[in-house]
Amino acid sequence: MKYASAPDLRRTFAVRLKRSGMPPDLIQQLMRHADFQTTQKYYLCDTIQEDTGRIREILADDPQSVPYSGSHSRSHIS
């Protein structure tokens, strides 16, 4: 049987708030962090892959978006 530690429960709480669409500044307040960087570094970093997927979905729905070329060069954007 696996036991959850207090940090595990806090992380789950923060990630669930983020996934529900709660604004990051409110998550920071609920986590009682004085600095948003603490919230971001320890509790919201696990959602980066999900956020990337959401951004791609939004851009795919936007006919004005520029397709991703796989490079970091912006020379193809006019």
Secondary structure, 3 states (H helix, E strand, C coil): CCCCCHHHHHHHHHHHHHHCCCCHHHHHHHHCCCCHHHHHHHHHHHHHHHHHHHHHHHHHHCCCCCCCCCCCCCCCCC
